[in-house]
């Protein structure tokens, strides 16, 4: 149960980060926003597999 809770909070956190970055810095710049979103997702996946996969 704790693992599910951590995973849900992790996903919510990174969705919030992506939305914040989109609206704060890249509102009218589509290509930059796309690149940053892809990089944030890749960092999130790497962090998940390095640290949270064994919880």
N, C-alpha and C positions, 0 to 999 in steps of 0.2 A: 504494500500500500504506500509506503514512503517513497518507493521508487517511482510510482505513478505520479505522485504529488510533485516530486522534484522535476520530472519530465514535463508535466503540465506547466509548472512555474517557469521552467527554462524556455519553453516555446512562447509563452506569454511575454516574457522579458525580451526575447529577440524580435518578436513582432512589434512590440512597443518601440524598440530601438530603431527598427526599419521605418516605421511610420513617423517617428520623431525626426529622423534625418531627412526623410522625404519632404516633410512640410517645413522644416526649419531652414534647410540649406539648398535643397535641389527641387524646388517647386516647379520651376519652368524650364528645367534642363533635363530632357528625357534621357539622353545617352549617359550623362554623368550619373543620374539617379539609378539607371539600370546597372551600371558598372559597380556602384557603391553597394547596391542591394545584393548583387551576386557575391561581392567580396564579404559582406557581413554574413551571408548565409554560409559561405565556405569557412569562415572563421568559427561560426557557431557549430558547424558539423565537426570541424577539427577539434574544437574544445570538448565537444560532447564525447567523441571517441577517445580522446586522451584521458579525460578525467571523470566523466559521469557514467560511462558504460558499465562499470563494475559495481555500481551502487545497488 
